[in-house]
Amino acid sequence: MLIDGVWTANWQPVQGVDAKGGFVRQTSSFRHWVTPDGAPGPTGEGGFKAEAGRYHIYVALICPWATRTLIARALKGLEDIVSISIASPAIGDFGWAFDGYPGATRDTVNGASFLHEIYTRADPHFTGRATVPVLWDRRRNTIVNNESADILRIFNSGFGDLASSTPDLYPEALRAEIDALNAEIYPKLNNGVYRAGFATTQIAYDEAFADVFAMLDALEKRMATRRFLVGEVLTEADIRLFVTLARFDAAYHGLFKCNKRRIADYAALSRYFAELFEREAFRKTFSLDHIQRGYYSIKTLNPSGIVPRGPELEWARASSD
Ligand SMILES: N[C@@H](CCC(=O)N[C@@H](CS)C(=O)NCC(=O)O)C(=O)O
């Protein structure tokens, strides 16, 4: 992580630990919003007007939070409006790197070798972890926002007419239901798998494991009679669930010890997942190679660095061939 703008060597995966040995994720620190006229958004300052070619997003394809912003970027037709840099999947001593790994990119905007350079460019005294995703403003040379939940909504409506109006990923009438689902699914499942994987005590792991499978069981019931999570339309809630389902059998089941069941064992969730995966925005932002290589490069969990050959995921192999 960075301390007062200086990188402290040896990246470690665990962000923070609570009294029981549970994993605690750092809160995001840049919270400005791009808006159609540059007016301030719900948090942060104004001055970030939507413009083609002005903004850039730094991501890693292993990261579920970064990938949810990429799915939204594709669904909203923003790929020619917001450019992108993709970090290499294996996170090393200096954090995320832009070193030309297949399927990744260099940093064409700032020429950085490591993501932490982007943070100190925005704030020379930054203290915290250099996380993806990062939404960067070329004009003001700073980070607009590094919270994926915000970036999803910025891509949904902050770019005004530069983005396509459909799908509306956060429709006014469904907001309360989407917010309530997010508030349950994020701690129990999206972050629950990390809480299981990075637990440092049995009790913290047991609690996280129970949350993960209670949430999956509840979602299996919910999806037995529905096409999408909320109402009859695709929303941000589906994107946020998809990114965790997409990584589950390939990484969380093995490396994070979330091994009571696989997604493949849930009939309704598998059907729902397949329907989303048929869409280009979901399929092309998914890389099984980056996901497996990235997660299995976390040395504290997998010292040998060996990447498993399985499981056989027909849907995933077909997309990466
Ligand atoms: N709140 C952030 C969390 C992002 C996050 O934790 N990203 C992870 C990758 S999945 C990261 O970059 N970790 C690097 C680190 O912790 O040093 C968001 O959702 O945007």
The ligand as a Gaussian input file, in Angstrom:
#p B3LYP/6-31G(d) Opt

LIG

0 1
 N      -14.474000      -0.519000      -3.032000
 C      -13.693000      -0.855000      -4.112000
 C      -12.935000      -2.149000      -3.870000
 C      -12.007000      -2.450000      -4.965000
 C      -10.999000      -3.539000      -4.582000
 O      -10.907000      -3.968000      -3.426000
 N      -10.244000      -3.987000      -5.610000
 C       -9.231000      -4.999000      -5.373000
 C       -9.204000      -6.024000      -6.485000
 S      -10.610000      -7.061000      -6.577000
 C       -7.850000      -4.357000      -5.418000
 O       -7.549000      -3.586000      -6.302000
 N       -6.998000      -4.731000      -4.483000
 C       -5.628000      -4.292000      -4.446000
 C       -5.178000      -4.036000      -3.046000
 O       -5.985000      -4.207000      -2.127000
 O       -4.025000      -3.666000      -2.875000
 C      -14.589000      -0.955000      -5.326000
 O      -15.574000      -1.700000      -5.323000
 O      -14.318000      -0.252000      -6.286000

